[in-house]
Amino acid sequence: MPEPTKTEKGGTSTNWDAKQFAIRYGFLIVMAALYLMFSILEPAFLTWSNQFSILLGIAIYGILALGVTFTLVVDGLDLSIGSVAALSVMISSYCMVVLEQGAVISVIICLLLGALVGLLNGLLIVKMKIPDLLTTLGMMFLIQGLQLIPSAGRTISEGMLMEDGEEALGFFDPSFLYLGQGRLFGVIPIPVIVMLVIALLVYIVLDHTRWGRVMYAIGGNPEATRLAGAPVNLYRIMAYVISGTIASIGGVLLVARVGVGDITSGTGLLLDAVGAALIGFAVFGVRRPNPFGTLVGAIFIGVLLSGLTMLSLPYYTQDFIKGGVLVLSLMFTFALAKRS
Amino acid sequence: MNPIVEVQQISKSFGATQALRGVSFSFFSGEIFALVGANGAGKSTLIKIICGYYEDYEGEIRIEGQRVRFHSPQDSFRQGIRTVHQIIDQGVVPTMSIAENLALNELLDPATGLRYRRQHIRTRAQEIAEPMGLTFTNWDLPVSDLSQSDRQLISIARSLVGEPKLLILDEPTSSLSTRETDRLFEKLDQLRSQGVAIVYVSHRLHEIELLADRAGVVRDGLKSADLTRPVKSQDLVRAMVGEIDTTPHDHPHAVQAGKVRLELKNLIVRPGDPPLNLQLRAGEIVGLTGLIGAGKSELAEILYGMREPVSGEILLDGQPLKPESISSAIDKGVHLVPEDRSNRAVIPQFSVNQNLSLPFLRSFCQFALLKPRKEQQEADRMVRDLGVKCQGIHALIGSLSGGNQQKVVVARWLQRKFRVLLLDEPFQGVDIKSRHDIIQYLRDQLHDEVVLVLAADLDEILEVADRVLVLNRGRLMGEQNRNSIDRTQLLDWISTTETQFAHA
């Protein structure tokens, strides 16, 4: 390594070791330790079936979290993802059950709607200059309300009675339900595969293409990025479009898993997803949104909840645990790394 | 006379790096003491120690002979040390009124009670503004409506409350126009005669010549000079960098006026400005100087596709140049190194090589996939050629000194072929050594391109330019070749006022 250069602010590279190591690998070490502990305390934890059930449990919000990572990268935040997923749940059910449409067209409609909401978010933020949190918060309420309208506020299931008293004749196509309930080789749940594929794609886009590089640059200094010739507004809009589209994929998988257009299905998704993405900041101490961290963050929550549940932790403490993990990892990321 | 504040044998290290090595200075009442040093020399560290930001230093600080030790900036403040920061807007609350800003400490003091006493605040504000000779017609105006210079004078006035022992001004003129600078100097003169001890930190040597009673130079963590009036900039420079001579000198790059590459024809930059006519030739470095508001940056913005001219034409190699966006300007070979490095050029979370490649990512890609080796190879080359001091190309840009960051920013735009390179205030906050390196590199690389340097500082312009143009309120006042520079004439052109236009 070349000789350390002097900086006016100070700070050298010599007393790395312990602190740098802690910042970089601390989170992964904690995760490994937890994993080990659960495996010892509860042998059922380490079974293959439990591994997949953990992954299946996190797949939906893991997918949403990967989408919201894009908006975090451009220094924004999309709070509407949970309700976009819920909208996608209701619209796909409505299309299939009430409108008697096929699976493919229903899914396409959902994805387009997700992209449209993202586009709207992006335009409001970029063109009207409404702060991102406010825009997406407003959009969240709007869509939460919107998703109730087609079914008049009722849950959509096969054979339900409609407003006019007739029975709905549409049904969830088995190939559609396979998306949520099927397992590849009878082992790996399809939603898990979808999550991993999306994670891989997001990783490639953000870390290995110029699009990702420009997005990170925008998150770092939008004005400098603009002066370097990048269409900053277009990229920011795209981040929200991607986030919305990925959120609607999450929604589609959710209906396919439960086979019912449940009006309450979106609850909690937003916080879980944003939480996972924020926990991801701590992974490898990078202190910025990153797809690998997001995935690890989601898995971490899954492992923790699964392990604690097996050790008979009451279900109502789950949100408390999740919140605690999030706050702790943020403290870890920002406090510890700043001091270095 | 005894010094009011002294620092003695101050040493400070950050890990293995020794930032200061036994530096001693004395500050006297009624004196302006200029603290000078290249970027990274240790002057900021010294200032921070005096202000109480660092506890773990060696040596001692004495105030009126009493030994003191600060554990926090509040400690230092209580002992009568005041700092006015380089970034003016950190010193004021833009949304609050002039009166509220002046009386801010009063407002924040729990002893004044909960009630907002408007008249009292006003009275206090006037008392506080008085020593600076500041008056306002409307004290209820929000500070955001004021000029930079007014904002700065307000924070200086506030810092004078409670008769401070020492007033530290960190690069106070870096965002002021020349006229505003003159106004500041008048006020500082006034404060000096009232007996305030002032430490004045600046890169601008002519200001120090003009203002300072004494000057201390730090170089590489050591005190390298303690000069008294008259402070000569040659002496300062010699103490700062030793080997470099800033006086204009002949350089091997003899100006061979090539063919015309960039031509402005009746270009009106802003509504109300007179038309500009100008020809820039292949291979020349043209310096464009003028006060803030002269229209320099606006001209650069037009060439770089950020703004449309009112009317007129720009020809690049005989072809009309009408960039409708920044990226189209870049495609046409117009590159811009913007003013204000940290806010407008550097991506702080990026490494040196990521900062370098940003505008030309497409050329490091195949199907949008980045090719890391190609990117690193280029970065290595640029870092080596420009002599950027860093811990390798993967070091975060923020770990570099200001001068080295600027080298990276300039290198960013030199790594690809260009036809016109615009440098807007490229040497702000850049130490002389780095400035010299950058200029040298520019000269070495230049073949038939056009380089246009915009800067308010005449010394900088004279060092870099083959030809100097002066812009005054959008009007091209005249030009001089580097081998026939008449400083008085240039200053005249720069400072001519509106009324004099009418007689011209």
Chai-1 contact restraints between the chains, C-beta under 6 A:
chainA,res_idxA,chainB,res_idxB,connection_type,confidence,min_distance_angstrom,max_distance_angstrom,comment,restraint_id
A,P2,B,Q391,contact,1.0,0.0,6.0,A-B,restraint_1
A,P2,B,G392,contact,1.0,0.0,6.0,A-B,restraint_2
A,T5,B,K389,contact,1.0,0.0,6.0,A-B,restraint_3
A,T5,B,C390,contact,1.0,0.0,6.0,A-B,restraint_4
A,T5,B,Q391,contact,1.0,0.0,6.0,A-B,restraint_5
A,K6,B,T17,contact,1.0,0.0,6.0,A-B,restraint_6
A,K6,B,G40,contact,1.0,0.0,6.0,A-B,restraint_7
A,T7,B,S399,contact,1.0,0.0,6.0,A-B,restraint_8
A,E8,B,G40,contact,1.0,0.0,6.0,A-B,restraint_9
A,E8,B,S44,contact,1.0,0.0,6.0,A-B,restraint_10
A,G10,B,F14,contact,1.0,0.0,6.0,A-B,restraint_11
A,G11,B,F14,contact,1.0,0.0,6.0,A-B,restraint_12
A,T12,B,F14,contact,1.0,0.0,6.0,A-B,restraint_13
A,T12,B,G15,contact,1.0,0.0,6.0,A-B,restraint_14
A,T12,B,A16,contact,1.0,0.0,6.0,A-B,restraint_15
A,T12,B,T17,contact,1.0,0.0,6.0,A-B,restraint_16
A,T14,B,G15,contact,1.0,0.0,6.0,A-B,restraint_17
A,T14,B,A16,contact,1.0,0.0,6.0,A-B,restraint_18
A,N15,B,G15,contact,1.0,0.0,6.0,A-B,restraint_19
A,H208,B,L369,contact,1.0,0.0,6.0,A-B,restraint_20
A,H208,B,L370,contact,1.0,0.0,6.0,A-B,restraint_21
A,T209,B,A368,contact,1.0,0.0,6.0,A-B,restraint_22
A,T209,B,L369,contact,1.0,0.0,6.0,A-B,restraint_23
A,R210,B,L361,contact,1.0,0.0,6.0,A-B,restraint_24
A,R210,B,C365,contact,1.0,0.0,6.0,A-B,restraint_25
A,R210,B,A368,contact,1.0,0.0,6.0,A-B,restraint_26
A,R210,B,L370,contact,1.0,0.0,6.0,A-B,restraint_27
A,R213,B,L361,contact,1.0,0.0,6.0,A-B,restraint_28
A,A217,B,I347,contact,1.0,0.0,6.0,A-B,restraint_29
A,A217,B,L358,contact,1.0,0.0,6.0,A-B,restraint_30
A,G220,B,I347,contact,1.0,0.0,6.0,A-B,restraint_31
A,G220,B,P348,contact,1.0,0.0,6.0,A-B,restraint_32
A,G220,B,Q349,contact,1.0,0.0,6.0,A-B,restraint_33
A,N221,B,I347,contact,1.0,0.0,6.0,A-B,restraint_34
A,E223,B,R344,contact,1.0,0.0,6.0,A-B,restraint_35
A,A224,B,R344,contact,1.0,0.0,6.0,A-B,restraint_36
A,A224,B,A345,contact,1.0,0.0,6.0,A-B,restraint_37
A,A224,B,I347,contact,1.0,0.0,6.0,A-B,restraint_38
A,L227,B,P338,contact,1.0,0.0,6.0,A-B,restraint_39
A,L227,B,R344,contact,1.0,0.0,6.0,A-B,restraint_40
A,A228,B,L358,contact,1.0,0.0,6.0,A-B,restraint_41
A,A228,B,P359,contact,1.0,0.0,6.0,A-B,restraint_42
A,G229,B,I326,contact,1.0,0.0,6.0,A-B,restraint_43
A,G229,B,S327,contact,1.0,0.0,6.0,A-B,restraint_44
A,G229,B,I330,contact,1.0,0.0,6.0,A-B,restraint_45
A,G229,B,P359,contact,1.0,0.0,6.0,A-B,restraint_46
